[in-house]
Amino acid sequence: MKQHDAVIKVMEAKGGYATLGFLYQQALKVGGVEWKTKTPFASIRRIVQDERFFFKIRPGLWALKSWREKLPPEMVPAKTESPAQRDFSHAYFQGLVVEIGNLQKYETFVPAQDRNKMFLGRENLGSLATLTRIYPFCYSNIVNYAKTIDVIWFNSRKMPASLFEVEHSTDMRSSLVKFIELQDFRADMVIVADETRQRQFQQTVSLTAFEPIRSFVRFLSYHHVSEYHSNLFKLRAIESEMKVPLRWR
């Protein structure tokens, strides 16, 4: 079996599509394949970019061309996004952030209104997150703001370590207002969006109203989220092969 056949086999087993991180984790386990290279992960990345067999659905998410007609319509890229495609994109990046938090041993939370949204059409965000309820880490009015945030990572002291708002098509101001309410906490505050919206983020956060959080709220592009996600899965695959956890945190 050739290397690209191993990638195809893993994708077929997952319904014709998979994240790059999942491919890093599973393709090397396929039997009957010789990965005669010191950089197998680079080989997998190169394989999925072969347009004869694969196409990109979203950053970090690839599919088989032969399965394109079988995929749910909201998953397939389009020049003009439908509401269903926007919902898919939002839940996808929300799910990546949750998985990144899980891989880094944080407890993860998503708001009640998002728990039934599907991640990759396979599982809901509620089952992906480790917490079913937000910790009562502060006064109730502050916690009520926090529990509407798209993703929260909680540290071992049950305090918010990082707060994420995925801004796919909505106004960033409402997300920044939530962060304003949590300005007294030593938590990372992150807007996750397409890189084309970074200038909009900079213009919005420069408003006087957001001065209290301007120095510690930051922008993270979809591309960087997907890279972060893929690389963490790569590290996990290396740890598994070495049979010892790496002290990388």
Buried (B, 14 or more C-beta within 10 A) or exposed (E): EEBBBBBBBBBBEBBBBBBBBBBBBBBBEBEEBEBEEEEBBEBBBEBBEEEEBBBBBBBBBBBBEEBBEEBBEBBBEEEEBEEEBBBBBBBBBBBBBBBBBBBBEBBBBBBEEBBEBBBBBEEBBBEBBBBEEBBEBBEEEBBEBBBBBBBBBBEEEEEBBBBBBBBBEEEBEEBBEBBBBBEEBEBBBBBBBBEEBBEBBEEBBEEEEBEEBEEEBEBBBBEEBBBBBBBBBBBBBEEEEEEEEEEEE
